[in-house]
């Protein structure tokens, strides 16, 4: 068993939290990939020699044909799937340019944090949604 297959070594992935006009970008996984047709925040696995920020920019280019700026970490999530553990580094990101194309996704949507509660999102993304809801609540309390 190599390190990636070891239950003790999580798969490191990144996720982009992109907000526009109070809505967040989520993408639907293709039917031929693991967790078919589930929704998630866009992003993906790191390749050898990449920083998480470089991986996130590359993944959004490859999957959606968009360019982003990667900001600060929003949330770090450890989740144990039946196939093994995953560690998600979710970053607040801003849109630079590009029109979304479905290059390696089935679909995309812009949804509010509360709408995400009614969409079949990957279980590992649920703590990110909780963090977003907390941040939005705190921001509204400060107004």
BAMI-436856 format. One line per 10 residues: number of its first residue (from 1); their letters; for each residue x, y, z of N, C-alpha, C, O, CB. Coordinates in steps of 0.02 Angstrom, whole numbers, plus 50000, padded with zeros to 5 digits. Glycine has a CB too. Layout:
N
NUM> A> X:Y:Z:X:Y:Z:X:Y:Z:X:Y:Z:X:Y:Z  ...
***
This chain:
143
1> XXXXXXXXXX> 50042:49941:50000:50000:50000:50000:50045:50062:50000:50088:50069:50044:49952:50000:50061  50035:50107:49951:50075:50168:49950:50045:50220:49997:49991:50210:50025:50081:50197:49879  50081:50276:50005:50057:50327:50052:49988:50354:50035:49948:50365:50080:50107:50385:50054  49974:50364:49971:49909:50392:49951:49853:50344:49971:49798:50367:49988:49906:50406:49876  49866:50278:49969:49814:50229:49985:49806:50218:50060:49756:50190:50083:49829:50164:49951  49854:50241:50098:49852:50231:50171:49795:50271:50201:49786:50330:50186:49919:50252:50202  49755:50239:50244:49699:50274:50276:49724:50334:50318:49685:50380:50331:49659:50226:50319  49787:50332:50340:49812:50385:50383:49833:50447:50343:49841:50501:50372:49871:50360:50423  49842:50441:50278:49864:50497:50237:49807:50523:50194:49786:50490:50146:49923:50476:50192  49780:50581:50211:49723:50607:50173:49744:50633:50104:49800:50655:50094:49689:50663:50211
11> XXXXXXXXXX> 49698:50629:50058:49706:50658:49992:49697:50734:50000:49646:50756:50026:49655:50629:49940  49746:50773:49978:49744:50845:49986:49711:50877:49925:49734:50868:49869:49815:50873:49996  49657:50913:49937:49621:50947:49882:49607:51019:49901:49608:51038:49960:49555:50910:49867  49593:51059:49850:49577:51129:49861:49506:51143:49837:49479:51107:49796:49628:51174:49824  49478:51197:49864:49410:51218:49843:49409:51294:49840:49437:51328:49882:49356:51191:49893  49375:51320:49789:49368:51392:49779:49300:51415:49804:49248:51388:49783:49377:51411:49705  49301:51463:49848:49239:51494:49872:49234:51561:49837:49267:51610:49856:49238:51502:49952  49192:51563:49785:49185:51623:49744:49114:51650:49754:49065:51616:49741:49198:51608:49668  49110:51712:49778:49046:51744:49791:49035:51803:49744:49080:51843:49734:49041:51767:49865  48976:51806:49716:48956:51864:49675:48883:51880:49692:48840:51837:49686:48965:51849:49599
21> XXXXXXXXXX> 48871:51941:49711:48803:51964:49726:48767:51919:49776:48707:51905:49768:48763:51967:49662  48803:51897:49828:48772:51857:49880:48762:51783:49863:48731:51746:49901:48707:51886:49898  48788:51762:49805:48781:51692:49785:48850:51662:49774:48898:51697:49757:48739:51686:49720  48854:51597:49785:48917:51560:49781:48916:51512:49722:48864:51483:49705:48931:51522:49846  48974:51504:49690:48980:51458:49634:48989:51387:49658:49034:51373:49698:49039:51479:49589  48946:51341:49635:48955:51270:49646:48952:51235:49579:48923:51260:49531:48900:51241:49694  48984:51176:49576:48986:51139:49513:48963:51067:49525:48968:51040:49580:49058:51139:49483  48937:51038:49472:48912:50969:49476:48963:50922:49446:48989:50933:49391:48843:50961:49440  48977:50868:49482:49026:50818:49459:48998:50779:49399:48938:50764:49397:49045:50770:49516  49040:50763:49350:49018:50723:49293:48994:50653:49315:49016:50628:49367:49074:50718:49242
31> XXXXXXXXXX> 48951:50623:49275:48923:50558:49291:48975:50502:49293:48965:50452:49326:48869:50540:49241  49031:50511:49257:49082:50458:49254:49135:50462:49309:49180:50420:49312:49116:50461:49186  49130:50511:49354:49180:50519:49407:49152:50493:49473:49091:50484:49480:49201:50594:49415  49196:50481:49522:49171:50462:49589:49122:50514:49615:49128:50573:49599:49229:50452:49639  49074:50493:49653:49021:50537:49679:48985:50571:49621:48979:50632:49619:49050:50589:49728  48960:50531:49573:48930:50560:49512:48871:50605:49526:48829:50591:49569:48908:50504:49467  48869:50660:49490:48813:50708:49491:48804:50745:49557:48756:50783:49564:48750:50673:49474  48848:50735:49604:48846:50773:49667:48873:50843:49653:48911:50854:49606:48887:50737:49724  48854:50890:49695:48877:50959:49688:48934:50972:49737:48938:50939:49789:48819:51009:49701  48977:51019:49720:49035:51036:49761:49060:51106:49744:49040:51135:49694:49091:50984:49752
41> XXXXXXXXXX> 49104:51131:49786:49139:51192:49769:49192:51174:49718:49223:51121:49724:49170:51227:49833  49204:51216:49667:49254:51198:49617:49324:51194:49647:49340:51229:49695:49253:51249:49559  49364:51151:49618:49433:51142:49641:49458:51073:49622:49432:51043:49574:49437:51152:49717  49506:51048:49658:49532:50982:49643:49598:50966:49677:49621:51003:49721:49540:50974:49570  49627:50911:49656:49687:50884:49687:49750:50923:49666:49754:50952:49612:49695:50811:49668  49798:50923:49711:49863:50951:49697:49904:50903:49654:49899:50842:49663:49901:50968:49762  49943:50930:49609:49991:50891:49571:50060:50901:49602:50071:50948:49640:49992:50911:49495  50106:50856:49587:50173:50858:49616:50205:50927:49605:50205:50954:49549:50218:50804:49585  50231:50955:49658:50267:51019:49654:50223:51081:49656:50249:51136:49654:50306:51020:49593  50157:51073:49659:50111:51131:49661:50096:51153:49731:50092:51112:49777:50047:51114:49624
51> XXXXXXXXXX> 50088:51218:49740:50060:51243:49802:49984:51236:49797:49958:51228:49742:50081:51319:49815  49949:51238:49853:49875:51235:49850:49847:51291:49806:49799:51280:49769:49846:51240:49920  49875:51351:49810:49850:51407:49770:49861:51395:49695:49816:51409:49655:49885:51472:49791  49919:51368:49676:49932:51352:49606:49884:51298:49581:49858:51302:49526:50005:51329:49597  49872:51248:49623:49826:51194:49604:49756:51220:49593:49722:51200:49545:49826:51139:49658  49734:51264:49636:49666:51291:49631:49658:51331:49567:49608:51324:49532:49650:51335:49692  49707:51373:49551:49703:51412:49489:49703:51366:49428:49664:51376:49382:49762:51462:49485  49746:51315:49429:49749:51268:49373:49684:51230:49365:49659:51223:49309:49807:51218:49383  49656:51206:49420:49594:51167:49417:49537:51208:49388:49498:51182:49347:49575:51142:49486  49531:51271:49407:49476:51312:49381:49487:51328:49307:49439:51335:49270:49469:51377:49421
61> XXXXXXXXXX> 49549:51334:49287:49564:51343:49216:49544:51280:49177:49511:51285:49125:49640:51358:49206  49564:51221:49202:49552:51158:49167:49478:51138:49167:49454:51111:49117:49592:51103:49199  49442:51151:49221:49373:51128:49227:49322:51179:49202:49269:51160:49176:49358:51111:49298  49337:51244:49211:49287:51296:49197:49310:51349:49147:49270:51389:49124:49268:51329:49260  49375:51350:49130:49404:51401:49085:49399:51471:49113:49387:51519:49077:49369:51398:49018  49408:51478:49180:49407:51544:49211:49472:51555:49249:49506:51509:49270:49346:51550:49258  49488:51619:49257:49546:51639:49296:49522:51670:49361:49475:51709:49362:49591:51689:49256  49556:51652:49416:49539:51677:49482:49600:51703:49517:49657:51687:49500:49505:51622:49524  49589:51744:49567:49639:51761:49617:49622:51722:49679:49564:51720:49700:49642:51839:49631  49672:51691:49709:49662:51652:49770:49677:51696:49830:49732:51724:49835:49706:51588:49770
71> XXXXXXXXXX> 49629:51701:49875:49636:51742:49934:49654:51701:49995:49694:51655:49992:49573:51781:49947  49623:51719:50051:49638:51687:50115:49598:51622:50124:49546:51612:50092:49623:51735:50173  49623:51580:50167:49589:51517:50184:49523:51533:50218:49519:51575:50263:49634:51472:50229  49472:51498:50196:49405:51505:50225:49393:51450:50277:49367:51462:50331:49350:51503:50170  49414:51389:50259:49401:51332:50302:49448:51275:50283:49468:51269:50225:49326:51309:50297  49464:51233:50332:49502:51172:50321:49458:51116:50346:49434:51117:50403:49573:51173:50357  49447:51065:50303:49401:51011:50321:49435:50944:50312:49465:50930:50260:49337:51014:50277  49431:50903:50364:49451:50833:50359:49388:50792:50357:49343:50799:50399:49498:50811:50420  49383:50748:50307:49323:50705:50301:49346:50635:50282:49390:50626:50240:49272:50734:50249  49314:50586:50313:49330:50516:50298:49275:50486:50255:49220:50473:50279:49340:50475:50363
81> XXXXXXXXXX> 49290:50475:50191:49244:50440:50146:49256:50365:50153:49304:50345:50186:49253:50464:50072  49213:50324:50123:49223:50252:50126:49287:50231:50090:49316:50179:50106:49163:50215:50095  49310:50270:50042:49371:50254:50005:49434:50282:50039:49490:50264:50020:49367:50280:49934  49426:50326:50089:49483:50354:50124:49472:50426:50144:49420:50455:50128:49546:50348:50082  49522:50455:50178:49515:50523:50203:49534:50576:50151:49574:50564:50106:49557:50532:50264  49503:50635:50159:49518:50692:50116:49528:50753:50161:49494:50760:50212:49461:50705:50063  49575:50796:50143:49586:50858:50178:49575:50914:50127:49612:50920:50078:49659:50861:50210  49525:50955:50140:49506:51009:50093:49531:51075:50120:49519:51093:50178:49430:51011:50082  49567:51112:50078:49587:51180:50093:49542:51225:50051:49550:51229:49990:49663:51193:50078  49495:51258:50083:49447:51301:50048:49470:51374:50054:49480:51399:50109:49374:51292:50077
91> XXXXXXXXXX> 49477:51406:49997:49501:51475:49995:49448:51523:49969:49411:51506:49922:49564:51480:49951  49443:51582:49999:49404:51635:49969:49440:51656:49905:49501:51667:49906:49394:51697:50019  49405:51660:49850:49435:51677:49786:49395:51732:49753:49336:51742:49768:49440:51615:49739  49427:51768:49708:49391:51819:49669:49400:51803:49595:49451:51778:49572:49418:51891:49686  49348:51820:49559:49344:51809:49487:49388:51861:49452:49384:51920:49468:49271:51813:49461  49431:51839:49406:49472:51886:49368:49441:51895:49299:49424:51951:49280:49545:51861:49363  49434:51840:49261:49402:51843:49196:49385:51773:49172:49407:51723:49200:49446:51881:49146  49347:51771:49118:49327:51708:49087:49253:51697:49094:49222:51718:49142:49366:51650:49117  49226:51662:49046:49156:51641:49048:49155:51566:49061:49190:51528:49028:49118:51659:48981  49115:51546:49110:49115:51476:49130:49098:51430:49072:49048:51439:49037:49066:51464:49188
101> XXXXXXXXXX> 49141:51382:49062:49129:51328:49014:49129:51262:49053:49163:51256:49104:49184:51327:48956  49091:51215:49030:49087:51150:49064:49138:51102:49033:49120:51056:48997:49015:51119:49059  49202:51115:49047:49256:51074:49019:49263:51007:49054:49272:50956:49022:49322:51113:49023  49259:51008:49121:49265:50946:49159:49215:50947:49218:49230:50922:49272:49337:50937:49185  49157:50976:49205:49102:50976:49253:49038:50962:49214:49036:50970:49153:49098:51044:49292  48986:50940:49249:48922:50927:49216:48880:50991:49212:48844:51002:49164:48884:50873:49253  48885:51033:49265:48843:51094:49268:48872:51140:49321:48917:51121:49358:48768:51076:49283  48845:51200:49324:48863:51247:49377:48802:51287:49397:48754:51293:49358:48921:51294:49354  48804:51315:49457:48750:51358:49482:48780:51411:49528:48833:51401:49558:48696:51316:49520  48745:51466:49532:48760:51517:49582:48703:51513:49633:48645:51523:49615:48765:51590:49550
111> XXXXXXXXXX> 48719:51498:49695:48668:51487:49747:48687:51523:49811:48746:51536:49825:48659:51412:49760  48637:51538:49851:48649:51568:49917:48672:51512:49965:48663:51453:49951:48585:51604:49944  48700:51533:50021:48721:51484:50072:48662:51444:50097:48669:51384:50110:48756:51520:50130  48604:51476:50105:48545:51438:50129:48518:51391:50075:48493:51337:50093:48491:51487:50151  48522:51409:50012:48500:51364:49958:48543:51301:49955:48519:51247:49935:48502:51400:49890  48606:51306:49975:48651:51248:49974:48627:51192:50019:48643:51134:50008:48721:51269:49994  48588:51209:50070:48563:51159:50116:48515:51111:50082:48502:51056:50108:48529:51192:50175  48487:51130:50025:48437:51089:49990:48464:51059:49926:48425:51035:49884:48376:51131:49975  48529:51060:49917:48562:51034:49857:48606:50975:49878:48638:50978:49931:48604:51089:49820  48608:50921:49839:48650:50863:49858:48725:50879:49849:48755:50863:49798:48631:50802:49816
121> XXXXXXXXXX> 48753:50910:49901:48824:50927:49901:48864:50870:49932:48838:50831:49972:48837:50992:49941  48927:50865:49913:48971:50815:49942:48974:50825:50018:48976:50881:50042:49042:50818:49912  48974:50770:50056:48975:50776:50129:49035:50817:50155:49029:50853:50205:48977:50707:50160  49092:50812:50122:49151:50848:50145:49143:50924:50138:49179:50961:50172:49212:50826:50106  49097:50947:50096:49087:51019:50086:49040:51050:50138:49036:51111:50144:49060:51032:50017  49004:51009:50176:48955:51035:50223:48985:51081:50277:48954:51132:50293:48919:50978:50257  49044:51065:50306:49073:51112:50354:49091:51180:50322:49091:51231:50357:49135:51082:50385  49106:51181:50258:49120:51244:50224:49057:51286:50220:49059:51346:50231:49148:51231:50153  49001:51254:50206:48936:51289:50203:48920:51318:50272:48897:51375:50277:48879:51242:50179  48931:51278:50324:48919:51302:50392:48962:51363:50407:48938:51411:50438:48933:51247:50444
131> XXXXXXXXXX> 49024:51363:50386:49069:51420:50397:49043:51481:50360:49043:51536:50387:49142:51403:50374  49022:51471:50297:48995:51527:50258:48934:51557:50291:48927:51618:50295:48979:51505:50187  48889:51515:50316:48829:51540:50349:48847:51579:50412:48816:51630:50426:48782:51481:50367  48895:51555:50450:48918:51590:50510:48947:51658:50492:48932:51708:50525:48969:51548:50548  48989:51660:50440:49020:51723:50419:48967:51772:50395:48970:51832:50410:49071:51710:50364  48917:51748:50358:48864:51792:50333:48822:51818:50392:48803:51876:50392:48820:51754:50283  48809:51775:50441:48770:51797:50499:48808:51850:50539:48780:51900:50559:48754:51736:50544  48873:51838:50549:48914:51886:50585:48917:51953:50548:48915:52006:50580:48984:51859:50596  48923:51950:50483:48925:52012:50443:48859:52051:50448:48859:52112:50452:48940:51996:50369  48803:52014:50449:48738:52048:50454:48728:52078:50525:48695:52129:50532:48679:51999:50437
141> XXX> 48756:52045:50575:48751:52070:50644:48791:52135:50653:48773:52176:50695:48775:52017:50693  48844:52143:50614:48887:52202:50620:48857:52263:50586:48880:52319:50597:48956:52188:50591  48807:52253:50544:48776:52309:50508:48730:52349:50551:48701:52398:50528:48738:52285:50448
***
